[in-house]
Amino acid sequence: MPEAMPRPAEQPLDRPAERTERRSRYRRLPLRQILCLLPLLVVAVWVVQHRSLIGSGARQMFTANPYWLLTAVATTGLGWVAVSFARQGTVLERLPARRLFATQFAAGAANHLLPSGIGASAVNIRFMTGCGLPPARSSAALALYFLAEATARVGLLLVLLVAFPEALRLGPLLPESVSGTVVAGVVAAAGVLVAGVALIRPVRRLVMTFLRTALADARSLHMRPSRALALWGGSLAFPLLQATGLVAVALALELEVRPAHVMLAYLAATAVAAVVPAPGGIGSVDAALVIALVAAGAPVESATSTVLAYRFITVWLPLIPGALVLGGLVRWKIV
């Protein structure tokens, strides 16, 4: 008789006890503790990469008027209060005030470490969903905040441009083709966006659902005066406080530019830099602010010193405390 073929050795089955042990091992990984330390690690890397700029900004502080610098610090802190009011104005439900303020402080640090707007948006959506809002309404509240803040910022810019039409002299600083290129790029991007929404059915359905939710929430909010006042008051106060902080730094360093022109330069620079997807506008805002201050009549060296000192107060000084607060919010499952 032919010999029977040898049977392959049977593979040991994955026993339920082994699977349970493997899952429990994964559960023991301190994932939330790792997430708590992640903001500090990212901040440490960022500080090492930008140590020369941070040092330059700190050196500018030694020759400045300390009282005006304290004014700039105060306006920076009040800016987080204004943002908290604006965020509350985007939802009907009452948000916990202390947690809301802490979230805005932490969102500022996240915003400086990720491409513009993404960090703060992610933190705020997590916070609102943790407060019980559905994801669709959290996204609609975020969109309403951006719309109100952009409208307020552009409105203030237009008012100052009408009041001081000769404040910014950009002609000698920019080539003649720049304005045409910028306009063409904006029109092309808008055309691609509209075509994508109109031609791709799933995208169109998603956008229409989002718009219906956002418009319904906006109508409900504006029927409550307290929410409308919080939304538009905070949206107007935030850019005004930021611009006032730059004015205070300019006065501290004795920059020979009128305060109203400095405010106009700030609003124009941030409006232009908002379209550049840099982390927190770092780089794009700095360059735009220097150009705007030079266009307002400041020497290049003085404008650069003012911008470095301003960024030290508004970005680099609160960065590590903001990362610590963000880690705490993650640990306590608030975001």
PANUKE-509643 format. One line per 3 residues: number of its first residue (from 0); their letters; for each residue x, y, z of C-alpha. Coordinates in steps of 0.2 Angstrom, whole numbers. Last residue first. Layout:
<fivos>
NUM) A) X:Y:Z | ...
</fivos>
This chain:
<fivos>
334) VIK) -54:341:124 | -61:341:142 | -55:323:145
331) WRV) -45:328:161 | -29:322:153 | -33:331:137
328) LGG) -37:347:146 | -21:346:157 | -10:344:141
325) LVL) -18:359:133 | -15:369:149 | 3:364:149
322) AGP) 4:368:130 | -3:385:134 | 9:388:148
319) ILP) 23:384:135 | 17:395:122 | 12:410:132
316) LWV) 28:420:130 | 32:414:112 | 16:420:104
313) TIF) 9:436:110 | 23:444:120 | 38:437:109
310) RYA) 28:441:93 | 26:459:98 | 45:460:102
307) LVT) 49:453:85 | 37:464:76 | 43:479:84
304) STA) 62:475:81 | 58:472:63 | 48:488:61
301) SEV) 63:497:69 | 76:490:57 | 65:493:42
298) PAG) 62:511:46 | 43:515:49 | 32:525:37
295) AAV) 16:515:36 | 23:505:22 | 37:500:33
292) LAI) 24:494:46 | 15:484:33 | 30:476:26
289) VLA) 36:471:44 | 18:465:48 | 17:454:32
286) ADV) 34:446:35 | 29:442:53 | 12:436:48
283) SGI) 19:424:35 | 33:418:46 | 22:411:59
280) GGP) 4:412:53 | -1:400:67 | 8:387:58
277) APV) 8:393:40 | -6:390:28 | -5:407:19
274) VAA) -22:415:17 | -23:423:34 | -7:432:30
271) VAT) -16:445:19 | -29:449:33 | -16:449:46
268) AAL) -5:462:37 | -20:473:33 | -26:473:51
265) YAL) -9:476:59 | -5:490:47 | -21:499:51
262) MVH) -18:497:69 | 0:504:66 | -8:519:56
259) APR) -20:523:70 | -5:523:83 | 5:535:72
256) VEL) 22:529:67 | 39:534:74 | 42:518:84
253) ELA) 47:523:102 | 50:504:107 | 37:505:120
250) LAV) 25:515:109 | 27:501:95 | 24:488:108
247) AVL) 8:497:114 | 2:499:96 | 5:480:93
244) GTA) -6:476:108 | -19:488:102 | -20:479:86
241) QLL) -23:462:95 | -36:471:106 | -45:478:91
238) PFA) -44:461:82 | -53:452:97 | -65:466:102
235) LSG) -75:465:85 | -77:446:86 | -81:447:105
232) GWL) -94:460:102 | -102:451:87 | -104:434:95
229) ALA) -107:440:113 | -120:453:107 | -129:440:96
226) RSP) -129:428:110 | -136:440:123 | -149:447:110
223) RMH) -157:430:107 | -166:430:90 | -148:431:82
220) LSR) -144:414:89 | -159:405:82 | -156:413:65
217) ADA) -137:408:65 | -142:390:71 | -154:387:56
214) LAT) -141:395:44 | -127:383:50 | -138:368:50
211) RLF) -145:372:32 | -127:376:26 | -120:359:33
208) TMV) -133:349:24 | -130:359:8 | -111:356:9
205) LRR) -113:337:12 | -125:335:-2 | -114:345:-14
202) VPR) -99:335:-9 | -108:319:-12 | -114:326:-29
199) ILA) -98:332:-36 | -101:345:-49 | -108:360:-40
196) VGA) -96:359:-25 | -81:356:-35 | -85:369:-47
193) VLV) -88:382:-33 | -71:377:-26 | -62:378:-43
190) GAA) -69:395:-46 | -65:402:-29 | -47:396:-32
187) AVV) -46:404:-49 | -53:421:-42 | -41:421:-28
184) GAV) -26:417:-39 | -31:430:-52 | -33:444:-38
181) VTG) -16:439:-31 | -7:440:-48 | -15:456:-52
178) SVS) -10:464:-36 | 8:457:-38 | 11:463:-55
175) EPL) 16:481:-51 | 30:475:-39 | 28:478:-21
172) LPG) 37:490:-9 | 37:506:-18 | 18:506:-21
169) LRL) 13:500:-3 | 11:517:5 | 0:513:19
166) AEP) -8:528:29 | -14:538:14 | -32:533:15
163) FAV) -33:536:34 | -52:536:38 | -57:526:23
160) LLV) -44:513:26 | -48:513:45 | -66:509:41
157) LLL) -61:496:28 | -49:487:40 | -62:487:54
154) GVR) -75:479:42 | -62:466:37 | -59:461:55
151) ATA) -77:461:59 | -82:451:44 | -67:439:47
148) EAL) -72:436:65 | -91:434:61 | -87:421:47
145) FYL) -74:412:58 | -86:411:72 | -100:405:61
142) ALA) -89:391:54 | -85:385:71 | -103:385:77
139) ASS) -108:375:61 | -94:362:65 | -100:360:83
136) RAP) -118:359:76 | -113:345:65 | -103:336:78
133) PLG) -117:336:90 | -116:347:105 | -114:338:122
130) CGT) -101:348:131 | -88:336:125 | -93:340:107
127) MFR) -90:358:111 | -72:355:118 | -67:343:104
124) INV) -73:356:91 | -64:369:100 | -47:359:101
121) ASA) -48:354:82 | -52:372:77 | -38:379:87
118) GIG) -25:367:79 | -32:369:62 | -33:388:61
115) SPL) -16:391:52 | -6:375:50 | -1:367:67
112) LHN) 10:373:81 | 4:391:83 | -14:385:83
109) AAG) -11:372:97 | -4:386:108 | -19:397:105
106) AAF) -31:383:108 | -24:381:125 | -29:399:130
103) QTA) -46:396:121 | -49:380:130 | -45:388:147
100) FLR) -58:402:144 | -71:389:139 | -67:378:154
97) RAP) -69:393:165 | -85:399:157 | -94:382:156
94) LRE) -104:383:140 | -122:389:140 | -132:381:125
91) LVT) -137:393:111 | -121:391:102 | -110:404:92
88) GQR) -111:418:105 | -101:407:117 | -86:406:105
85) AFS) -87:426:103 | -87:428:122 | -72:416:124
82) VAV) -63:425:110 | -65:441:119 | -58:434:135
79) WGL) -43:427:125 | -40:444:119 | -40:451:136
76) GTT) -24:442:140 | -16:449:125 | -22:466:129
73) AVA) -14:464:146 | 3:459:139 | 3:474:128
70) TLL) -1:485:142 | 13:477:152 | 25:481:137
67) WYP) 19:499:138 | 23:500:156 | 40:492:153
64) NAT) 46:505:141 | 58:495:129 | 77:493:129
61) FMQ) 77:476:138 | 62:470:128 | 71:470:111
58) RAG) 83:456:118 | 68:444:120 | 63:446:102
55) SGI) 80:442:96 | 81:427:107 | 65:420:101
52) LSR) 70:423:83 | 86:413:86 | 78:399:96
49) HQV) 65:396:82 | 69:378:79 | 73:374:97
46) VWV) 57:382:102 | 47:372:90 | 55:355:95
43) AVV) 51:360:114 | 33:365:109 | 30:348:100
40) LLP) 36:339:115 | 26:349:127 | 10:346:116
37) LLC) 14:327:116 | 15:326:135 | -4:325:138
34) LIQ) -6:313:123 | 7:301:130 | -3:301:147
31) RLP) -19:298:137 | -11:283:128 | -3:275:144
28) LRR) -2:258:137 | -12:246:149 | -26:244:136
25) YRS) -14:237:124 | -9:224:136 | -27:220:140
22) RRE) -30:217:122 | -16:205:121 | -21:196:137
19) TRE) -39:194:130 | -32:187:114 | -22:175:123
16) APR) -36:169:134 | -47:167:119 | -34:155:111
13) DLP) -26:159:95 | -26:141:88 | -9:132:87
10) QEA) -4:128:69 | -7:110:65 | 9:101:58
7) PRP) 7:96:40 | 0:79:38 | 13:66:31
4) MAE) 7:58:15 | 1:40:18 | 12:26:12
1) PM) 6:18:-4 | 0:0:0
</fivos>
